[in-house]
Amino acid sequence: MGSVFRFKQFSLDQQGCAMKINTDGVLLGALASHEDPLRILDIGTGTGVIALMLAQRFPSAVVDAVEIDPSAASAAEKNFIESPFADRVRLSGHDFLQFKPLHKYDLIVSNPPFFVNDLKNPEKRKELARHADPDFF
């Protein structure tokens, strides 16, 4: 179990995820703020680390998470089910552009792809996670 990352109240299995838990995601989960959110959306949840950190920080909130990569979505769903917040964290495993929210959100977070017009990663899943499509913007 070398791919398990432990937090205060939950653990995450990163196996099968193109992008592992990193400082950016942990900082976003720790620093994203709102006075008292009831609904939170995490776009591009990956392992689910940010969604679970926000569920831990905001005990009244329901967290919806969207993830396009099937392997990462599967890992996130497993991490959500095994967490103490399983009743408040939900996964939508598809492209955000197809996501149809049923309500408004008080807090929206995303740890988006951060490379544009750079050398692409040869591994397609890492390319999807790390590189923004310049034609999209």
N, C-alpha and C positions, 0 to 999 in steps of 0.2 A: 504494500500500500504506500509506495513512495510518492504517489501523486495526490495525496490528501493534504489539504491546507486547513489548519484549525484556527477558529476564532473563539471569542468568549463563549458564545452560546450555540455555535454550530460548526460543522466541518463541511468542507467541499471536496468532492472528488473531481479532479481535473482531467482524468483519463479520457482520451478521445477528443479533447478540445485543442483546436489549432492555436489558440491564444491562452496562455497560462495566466494565472493571477499575477498581477504586477502592481507596482507602486501607484501608477496612474489610477487604476480602478479602486484600489484601497483608499487612496486620498479622496477620490470623488465620493465614495460611500461614506467617508468620515466627515467630509466638509459640506456636502449638499445640505442646504438648510431650508426650513420652512417652520413657521411657528407651531402648527399642529395639522399636518396634512392627513386627510382621510383617504385620499386616492393618490397613488404614486404610479408613474409609468417609467420603466427602464427599457430604453430602446437599444437593442444589440446586447442582450444580457450575458452572452457567453456562458461562463460557468454558473452564473447567477450570483456572483459575489456581491455586486452592488445592490441588487434587489434584496438579498438576505441581510446585508448590513443595514439597509434602510428599514426593513421590517423589524430588525432588532432595536434600532434607534427610535422608531415611531410605533409604539405598540397598538395604537388605534388605527393605523393605516392598513389598507388593502393595497398590495403591490401587484401590478400587472407587468409582465416582462415579455418582450418580443425578441426572438432569435431566428435568423434566417438559416444558419448552418444546422443541418439535421443532427450531426454528432454532438455539437455543443448544446442544442436544444434538448437532446436526450439526457445529457449530463446535468443540465440545469434542472430539468424536471425531476430527476432522481434526487438531486441536492435539495430541491424544494420539499419533496415528499418526506425526506429523512430529517428535515429541520424541525425545530419546535414551532415554526411559523407556517406550517403546511396548510393551515386553514385560511391563511391571509395572503398567500403568494400564488399567483397563477401564471402559466406560461402559454404564449401563443407562438407556435413553432413555424413561422413563415416570414416572408418578406414584409417589412414594416409598411410598404406601399399598399399591401393588401389588408392591413390591420384596420378593423372597423370598431372603434371604441364605442361602448354603449353609454358612456358618461364622460364628464369633464374631469381633468386631473388637477390636483393642487400643486403637484411637483412632478416635473418631467426631467429625467436625467438620461445622459447617453455618454458613453466612452467611445466616440466614433472612430472610424478609420482615420489615420492621421497622416498618411503619405499621399500626395498628389503629384503626378508626373515624375515619379521616381522609378528606379529599377524595381520591377515586380518580383515578388517572391515566387520561386519556381513551384512551391507547393500551393495549389489552388485555394485550399481552405485558408491558409495564412494570408494569401493575396486578398481574399474577400474580407478578412478581418482587419487587415492593416491598411489597405489602399482604397482611397476614395476614388470613385469614377469621375473624372473631370467632365465627361459629357452629361453627368447628372446635374451639375451645377450650371 
